[in-house]
Amino acid sequence: MFVNSNGYHLGVREDEVVVNDVDLPPWAKKPEDFVRINRMALESEFVSCQLHQWIDLIFGYKQRGPEAVRALNVFHYLTYEGSVNLDSITDPVLREIPEAYFIRDPHTFLLTKDFIKAMEAQIQNFGQTPSQLLIEPHPPRSSAMHLCFLPQSPLMFKDQMQQDVIMVLKFPSNSPVTHVAANTLPHLTIPAVVTVTCSRLFAVNRWHNTVGLRGAPGYSLDQAHHLPIEMDPLIANNSGVNKRQITDLVDQSIQINAHCFVVTADNRYILICGFWDKSFRVYSTETGKLTQIVFGHWDVVTCLARSESYIGGDCYIVSGSRDATLLLWYWSGRHHIIGDNPNSSDYPAPRAVLTGHDHEVVCVSVCAELGLVISGAKEGPCLVHTITGDLLRALEGPENCLFPRLISVSSEGHCIIYYERGRFSNFSINGKLLAQMEINDSTRAILLSSDGQNLVTGGDNGVVEVWQACDFKQLYIYPGCDAGIRAMDLSHDQRTLITGMASGSIVAFNIDFNRWHYEHQNRY
């Protein structure tokens, strides 16, 4: 809205300057900065603490009367509700009074034709004051700033330095952990970190909510001293590996990576692709048994992605294939199947077919809130589709950015793409390249924080790095691990990062986006 991207002729000012893009304040170098910084301010805890005062002025007891005068909140009398009702002036004679005069005393308006026009112009140009809804002060909203004195508040950073690593969990199998899904919300039947190895051995590792406020959901004194992740007993005791091993044959040419798996939001099912028969399959995490086979592609399915879940666990699933297409499916949280109808679960139909790529699809991300699917093929630009199947645009990367490998999209509309050889790009949802960087690591996993402000990366070097997503400024770098990073995910409270390692272990890191953002602001 601040850029005249279509080149419309908007006129010339009196000083002969052509009216074009909106002039921005000095603190915003580009329109995206202006929107981002304003949004951060308006959604900040400071504004939340003051919100009740704004309500008092606009809708509350300071809108009219002596309190409005004290608050310097008095406007033109015609803007207030009830002062004039134009719809009630239906008398044609009244509208045709020729003389331009009106009489005003404390009780009476005599409306004339010109005055009616003046009132209409006043309302059209200056608007009207909203209805007064409250006659008493509005109570302040509960805010994290009121809770900062409590230990381990999830919304405020702590002054004392925490240790970077919380725990390391080594599985008996040495197979690299290629997928991590941290569905840790306390209301789940099994809050857990689900891991899948290269050999397709999965584990449902129970999550203990050790970080939290006293009295908050999921907090208990019994758990206060526990480590956050408890190894799946069937794996730890080697007693039920048959319930955790996926034995169905995959296509031999498929390289098993994080894109081959999706875990549902309730941790109860795993979706896996790469099978020789061009299907992807649904397995129960409780029994390890196959529950559904889904066909639709003309070649091997190479990647899967899941959108955020709706109430009830419904979400979108996207499958990408060597046939250069993507299919959008609907996961029913109620019936635990792909598709809406349990009676036709053998042959579910995709919601949409997404075309436009010339090569095998290797990465994809889907955002239900934005209604978008962003995908990358082995070669060429990434494509943006709507969830109804329409191709919106191609995201043309900078020079030498031809081979996309990882995609992460935020609900704020920013798309981070990792290309081969350490190259990153940040695109707006309108296809504008906002930032780019190159790092000396073969990145295997990228992750955006829930607010879209922070990017976490990890790769073969075994180093987790945290970046400011908008401009790729580095916020934090963790000490290097003794193995490469293959996958990662964040706990629901954004306080713990869990990484899957090439050595067959998972590492849980303390993460504090608020503190790093604060330190970065002070530094620059």
N, C-alpha and C positions, 0 to 999 in steps of 0.2 A: 504493500500500500504506500510505501515511501519512495518507490522507484518508478519513473515514467518509462517502463521497459518497452512500451509500444510506440514511443516517440510521438505522442500526441502534442499538437500545438496548443499550449495552455496560455498563450498570451505573453505580453511584455510588461514589466513593471514601469512605474514612472521614471525610475533611474535607468531605464533601457536595458535592464537585466532580463534575459529570457527566463520565464518560469519553467522549471523542469523538475528534477528530483527534489524531494523535501530536504531543506538544509537541516543538518543534525547538530546537536550540541557538541562541544569539543571532546567530551568523554566517550563519544561513540564514533569509531573510525568508519563504520559501515552500518547500513540499516539492520543487519543481523545482530550486531552488537547492541544497538539501541533496544531491540525487542528483547534480547536475552537479558540484558542488565535490568531493564524495567520489570521483566517477569520475575527475576530473582528478588528484586526489591519488594514487589507487590506480594510475593508468596513467602516473604521472610517472616521469621518469628516476631521481629520488631513490629511489623505491620499488623500481625495477628493480635499483638498485645494492645494496639491502639484502635482496633476495628470498631469497638463499641462507641468510641467518641465520634467516629464518622457517622455511625447509625443515628446517634443523638442529633447530629446537625441536619441530616437529610430527611430522616423519617421520624425523629423522636421529639423529645420535649424542648430541644433548642431550635426547632424549626420556626416557631411563632412565639409572640408575646415577649415579656421582659427578658427571658433567657436568651431568645434570639438576638435581642438588642445587645445584651452583655457579650454575646459570642461574636458580634459583628457579622451576623448571619441574616441580614434583612435585605429583601429584594423588592423590585417593583411590585406595587400592589396588585397589578393585573396578572402576575404569574401565580398567585396563590389560588388553590382549589376553592371554588365556590364564590369567588369574587364576581365572575361573569360566566354565564352559560350561553354561549352563542347559539346553541341548538334550540334554546327556548325562545329565541327572537324570531317568531314565525309571522308576525304581523307585517304584511307587505307595505302598509302605509308607513309604518315605523321606519322601514328600510328606505323609503322614498322621500323622507323629509328633506327638502332642498337646502335648508339653512344649515350652515356648518357651525353649530353651537351645541354646547351641552351645559347642563347645570349640575354642579356637584355640591352636596352638603353631606353632613355625617351619615345621612340615612338614605339618600336617593341619588340614583343616576338617571338622567334623561338621555337615552341613547339616540344619536342621530346617525345618518348614513355615513358621514365621514368618520365619526368616532368608531362605528362598527368596523370600518376598513382599517382604522388605526389599531384597534384591538386585535384584529386578525393578523395584521402585519407584526404586531408586538409578539404574539404567540408563535407565529411562524419563525420569527428570527431569534427569539430569546427563550422559547420553550416555556414550560410550566413546572412549578414546584410539585413534587410527588405528594400523594396523600399523606397526612400525618397519621402514623400508625401507633405511636407510643406517646404517653404523656408523663412517663417516669424514666429515669436514667436506665439505659440498657446495661446489663451486667457484663463485665469483661469476659472474654473467652479464655478457657484454660489453655495454657501455652507451655511449651517446653522451657521457656525462660523462667517460669515459676517453679520448675522442677529441677533446675540445674544443681541444686544443693544435694539432691539424692544421689546415692552411689550408682555408677554405671547407667546413667540415663542414656537411652539409645539415641536421643536427638541432640545431645550436647557433648562436645569433646571434653576430655579430662586433661587437666594440666600435667599430671605425672605421665612420664613416658611408659608405654606398655611394651612388653616384649613383642617382637614381630611375629614369631612363630608360637602358636598355641600348642600344637601337637602334630606328631607324624604317626600315621597308621600304615603299617606294612602288612600287605596281604600275603598269605602263604604262596600264592602264585606269583611268579616274577613277571608275568605278562603285563605290558604297559597299560595303564589306566587311560583309556581313550575317550571316555565320556563321564561327565559328572553332572548330576542334577540335584540341586539342593532345594527340595520342597519341604521347608522347615516350619511352616505356620503351625502354631500351637493347637488350632482347632482340628487339624487333620487326625485321622485315626492313627496313622503312623507317620509322625514328622520324621523325615529321614533324608540322608544323602545317599542317593542311588548311584552306584558306580558300575561301569562296564569295561572289561578289559579287551585287549586285542583278540584274545582267544574266545571272546563272547561269553565270558563268565561274569555274571552280574552279582551285585551284593546290595542288600537293603540295610544300610548302616544307620541305626537309630540315632536321632538328633535329640540332645538334651538342651533345653533353653536355659543355659547358664547365665546369659547376659540379659538383664531386664530389670524393670522396676519392681520393687516389692508391691504385691497386690496386682501386678499386671498379668494378663493371660499368659500362662506357660511358665510363670516363675514359681519355684517352690524351694523352701529351705533344704529339702532333701537333696535336691539336684545342685545346690549352690557350689559344691566342691567337686562335682563331676567334670570330666572333660566333655566337650560338646558332642563328640562323635563316638559311638560304641559300635565296634565291628559286628557285622552280621554273624550271629552265632552259628549258622549253618556253614559259613565259610571258616570261621575261627576254629570250630571243632572238627572241621572236615567231615561233618556227619550228614550233610544233606546237599552235597555238591550237585547231585542229580537234579535237584530242584532249582538250581541256579545256573546250569550250563545249557546254552542254546546249541543244539547239535545239528540243526538243519543246515544243509550245505549251501554255502554262498558261492557266487561266481568267483573263480580262481583269479580273475584279473582285477577284482575289486580290492582297493587298499582300504582296510578298516580304519576309520577315523571318527572324530566326534560327530560328523554329519550323518553317520549311518544309523544313529539312534535318537529316539525321542522318548522321554518319560512323561506320563500324564501327571497333571498337577496334584493328584491324590496319591502318587507313588504306587498305584496298584497295577499299572500296565506299562510295558515297554514296547515301542514300535521299532522294528528293525528292517533295514533294506539291504540290497546287494545280492538277492537270491537269483539263481540261474534262470528261474522260471518267470522273471520280469515282474515279480510281485513284491510287496512289502507285507510284513506280518506283525500281528499283535500277540504278545505273550503276557500271561499273568505273572506278576512278581511273587505272588504267594506260592504258586505251585510250579512255576516254570513251564506250564503247558501252553501250547498254541491255542489261541481262542478265535483268531480270524485271519484269513488270507485275503489280501486286497489286490485285484488285478486292474489294469487300466492303461499301462504303458506298453509300447511296442519294443522296448529294449530294457536292459537291466536298470533298476532304480538305484541312483547313485547318492542321493541325499534326501534328508527329511528335515522339516522344521515345524515347530508348534507356536501358535500365537499365545498371548496371555489368555487365561481362562475366564469365562463368565461365571456367574453364580450357578452352582450346580455342576461345574466342571466341564461345560461345553467349550469347545475351542475349534480353531481351524488347524488342519494339518496340510502341509504342502509337500508334495513329492516331486523331485527332479530326476531326470533320466538321461541315459545316453541317446535317447531318441530326440533330444534337444527341446523337449517340452516339459512343462510343469503341470501338475494336476492339483487343484484345490479340493480338499475333502473336509467334511464336518465330523468332528468327534462328539458323540453323544455321551455326556457324563452320566446320564441316567441309565443308559443301556450298556455302557462300556463297549461300544462298537463304533466303527466308522460307518456313518449313515444314520438317518433318522428312524428307520423302521427295522426293528429286530427280526421281523419276518423275512426281510430280504437282505440279511447281513452277508449272505454268500456272494451277492452281486451288487454291492453298493455303487452308486453313480457319483462321479465327481461333481462338485458345484460349478467348476469352471475349468477350462483348458487354456493354459497360458503359453503363447507361442512367440517367436521372434528371435530366438537364439539359433546360431548356425552350428554349434558344437555341443558336446556333452555338458549338461548342467552339473556344476560341482559345488555350488553353495547357494543358500537361499535363506531369507529371513521374512517373516510375516508379522504384521502389526494389525490386529483387529480394530484397535481404536482409530487408526488412520484409514483402515480399509485398504491397505497396500501390501503388495508382495514385491520384494526386491531380490533379484536373482543374478547369479554370475555363471558364465560358461567357462570352459577350459581356456577360451580365447575370445577376445572382443569385449565390448562395453557391457556393463551391468544394465539390466532392464527393470523398469518400474511398471508394474501392472496394478490395476484395481482388483479387488477380490471378486468382481463380476467378470474378469477376464479381459478387460480393455487394456491395451498397451498405452501407457501415458507418455513415457519418454525413455531415452537412453542416457545413462550417466557416463559421459566420455571422460575417461581419466586423463591425467597429464601425460606427457611423453614418457615412454617406457613403462607405462602402467597398462599393460595389455592382458595380463593373466590374473584375474581376480581369484582369490582363494578363500577369504573369510568375509562375512558381512554381518554387521550388527546395526539395527535401526532402533531409534528411541521414539517414544510416543510424542516427543516434542517436534519430531520431523527432521531429525538429523540422521544421516546414514554414513557410517564408518565402513570403508572398504579396505581390506588388506590385499595387496597384490604381491606376486612373487618378488623375492630379493629385498624384503624389508621395506617396501613402499606402502604408505598409508595415504588415504584421501578422505576428506570429510565433505560430503555434499549436503546441500539443503534439499528439502523435498521437492523443490522446483527445479532441481538439476544444477544449481549453481555450485561451483567448487569453492568451498570456504577456506580450506586449509589443506596442507600436505606436508609429509615428513618422510624421512628415510632413516631406518635404524639398522644397526649391525647385528641382526639376529634373524634366524629363520622362524618367524612367528607361527605358532600352532593353534593359539587360542586368543580370542579377544572378547571383551565383555564391557557393556555399558552399565553404569549404575542406574538405579530405577528412575532417577530424575534426569538422566541423559547428560549430566554435567561432567562425568568422569569416565575415562576409558582405562581399562586394565588389560595389559598384554603379557603374554608369556610364550616362550618358545624353546628351541633346542639348547640355548645357553643356560637354561634353568633359572633365569632371572625374571621376577615379576616386577613390572613397572606400571606406575599410575600416571596418567596424563590428564590435563584439562582438555576435554573433548573439542571445545570450540576452536582452539588454536594450537593444540598439541604441545603446550608447555608442560614440562615434566614436573609433577608434584611430589613424587616419592619413588624411590627404588629400593627394593628389598635385597638383603644379602642373597647371594647366589645359592641355589640348591645343588646337590651333587648329581642330579639327573635332569634331563629335559622335561619341559612341561608339555603335556598333551591336551589337557582340557581344564576348564575352570567354571565355577559358578559361585554366586553370592547367596548367603543366607537371607531370609525374608527381611531381617532388620538392617541389612547392609552393614553389619558389623564384623562378619567373618567371611573370608574368602577361602574356598576349598579348591585345591588344584590336584589334578590327576597327573602322576609322574610316569616317566618312561621306565622307572625302576620297579613299578608295580606297587607303589605306595600312594597315599594321599596326604597332603600337607594342609593344615588349617592355619591361616594367617589372621592376625588382628588387622582390621582395616578401619581407618578413621577419616572419611572424606571431609568431614566438617573441619577437623584440625588442619588438614593439609591445605584446604581452601583458604582458611584464615591465615596460615603462615605464608601462603603464596601472595595473598593480598598485601600483607605487611611488607613482604620482600620487594614487591614491584609497585 
